[in-house]
Amino acid sequence: MLRYRGGEVRAFEVLLTRHRKPVYNFILRFVMDPALAEDLLQETFLRVIKGSESYERQAKFTTWLYTIARNLCVDASRRAKHRRAASLDAPSDPHADEEGAPTLLDRTADQKGAVDRSVIGKQLGERIKLAVEALVEEQREVFILREVMDLPFKEIAEIVGCPENTVKSRMRYALEKLREALDEYRDLAQAAQ
């Protein structure tokens, strides 16, 4: 980043190549929409370009980068808050036009007995995704930064702008809520192993 700020344009290509995929994955897990995630990724790197003159090496570049991405995700989440609720009668696949397509209620109520391992794994993965989506925003972002992006608590604290103990507390509450939300699927998880 310091080389890019100094006028070396190729240095930005290195930054983009190195960080594009992990930042996209972080954003996607936060907003759960591939098109929006791509837009926010582009906006993140545009802000890196615009902010290059003011960039100071006080923290790791990734901390600064993920802070930008996180702030954009929070803003997008706030804008979409009123549009977030989906009808249980709506097709579970938003791209399905079929009249008889399964609804969200059908998918939620699905409790098949004996199914093969890949189907169980897929169901469990969907349940975990829904449980993570249901977390309070502050807990979800800490969970994603820690468990998906594998960042240390200290760096997460810098990204979200709160004390490290608060980050650890949010992580503990997130794990407790996930444990509660997924407790009824314990047998399903053991069957998938």
KACORNOR-V665504 format. One record per pair of residues at least 24 apart in sequence whose C-alpha atoms are under 7 Angstrom apart, sorted by sequence separation. I is the first residue (numbers start at 1). J is the second residue. D is the distance in whole Angstrom. If there is no record, write none. Layout:
i->I j->J d->D
i->I j->J d->D
This chain:
i->44 j->68 d->6
i->44 j->69 d->6
i->142 j->167 d->7
i->142 j->170 d->7
i->143 j->171 d->6
i->142 j->171 d->6
i->139 j->170 d->5
i->143 j->174 d->7
i->40 j->72 d->7
i->139 j->171 d->6
i->140 j->174 d->7
i->139 j->174 d->5
i->135 j->174 d->7
i->27 j->69 d->7
i->31 j->73 d->7
i->30 j->73 d->7
i->27 j->73 d->7
i->31 j->77 d->7
i->132 j->178 d->7
i->5 j->52 d->5
i->131 j->178 d->6
i->5 j->53 d->6
i->131 j->181 d->6
i->124 j->189 d->7
i->120 j->188 d->7
i->121 j->192 d->6
i->120 j->192 d->6
i->117 j->192 d->5
i->63 j->155 d->6
i->67 j->159 d->5
i->66 j->159 d->6
i->67 j->160 d->7
i->63 j->158 d->7
i->63 j->159 d->6
i->30 j->141 d->7
i->26 j->149 d->7
